[in-house]
């Protein structure tokens, strides 16, 4: 869903993510201020603060993309949602844009966890071995 440096989930600064309680996956330190749909699916949730998106892929993987750490405190400042709950999206469609520079200047980390939240319902999740991904690269492979 993003281009940037891949960070193992265990190295994310927020324990709620690094512990795996919220789901399995990785984090990305984004190069650009946009999140795109990583697959065809349906938007399940857009947080009112627009810093997090929940979606379900056509195959049934439930994703949470959480832009930055503690960015909920910005109360939506710097985030623009391009989609709404219940909307069907195609791979590559822009979901949210964000002001990367402003968020960093306010002291927030942009570590962006990309999680499979229904990990217990799938056979396996294989993470990329790449250190850097471009949008469209395989980040997480979900095996049902």
N, C-alpha and C positions, 0 to 999 in steps of 0.2 A: 503493500500500500504506500510505501515511501521509498525514496532513495536516500542512502546514508550508511553510516558505519553500524555494523551489527554488534550488539552487546549481549552476552549471555544473560538470561533472566536473573541468574544468581548474583550478578554484579550490579543490578539496578539498586539505586540508593534507598528506595522505599521498600520496607520489609513486606508490606502487603503484596507486592509484586514479586520480589526476589524469593520469597518463601514458596511461591507457587500456589498459594491459597486461592487466588482469583482465576487461575488457569495456567495452562502450559504454553510456552512460546519463547519468544526472544524480544529484545528491545532494539530500536533503531535510533541513532542520533541523526536526525534528519538534516539533509543538505538544503532542502527547499521547504517553503511553508505551505505544502499541500498534501492532503491525504486522498488517495484514489481508491476506488473499489478494487480489492485484490481478486475478486471473482464476481460472477453474476450472483445476485441474491436480493434479499429484502432487508431494508433498514428496520431494525427492531427498536432501537432507541437512539435518540440524540439527547445528551444531557442538556438541561437548560443553559448551562454555562458553555456549551458547544465544544468543550475540551475532550469529549469522549464520545465514541460511536459504537453502537452494538449492531451487528448484522448477522444474518443467517445466510450461508451460501446455498445455492440450489442443491448441493450435495448433502446439506444438513450440518455443516460445521458452524458452530456459533462463535463469532469473533468479537473481541473487544479491542478497540484501538484507542489507547489512552494517551493523548498528546501532552507530554511533559509531566513533571513531578510537582504536585501541589498547585497546579495551574487552575484548579477549581477556585482558588482564592482570587483569581483575576475577574471572576464573575462575568465571564464572556468577553471581556475586553481583549481585543486582538484576534478573536476567532470569528469566522463567518461560515455558517452552515450553508451548504448548497443543496441539501436534501432534507426530507422530513420523514417522520416515523411512518412505516407502512409502505414507503416508496420502493418500487422495484428498481434495481440499478444494474448496469452492465459493467463488466471489468473495464477499468480505465477511467470511469466517470469520476470527476472530482466530487468528494464528499464534503470536505471541510478545507478552508484555507486559514492560515494563521500568520500573524506578524512575528516571524522568527526573531528578528532583531529586537523588537520592543520587548518580547517575552524574556529574552536573554538579558537585556539591559535592566529589567526589573528584578533580576537575580534568580530566575527560575531555570532549572535544568530542563532541557527538551528531550531527555531520554523518553522514548515513546514505546511502551510495551505493546506488543501485538500478541494477543492471547487467544487460545482456543478454550472457551469457557466450559464446553461440554466434553472435556478431555476424558472423563470417566465413561462416556458413551461410545468412544471410538477405540479401535484396536491399538493404534499407535500414532504418534506424531513425530515426524522426522524433521529436524531443524537443518537449515542450510549450513554448509561448512565454509561459506564465504565470509570474509571479514567486512565486505562492502557489497551492498546490493543496489541495483537500479530498480525503479518501478517496473514491475512485470517479471522480475526474477523470482524464482521459486524460493520462498522464505520458509514456509512450513508446509510439509506434505502430510495431510491427514489421511490415515488408512482406516477405513470403516470395517 
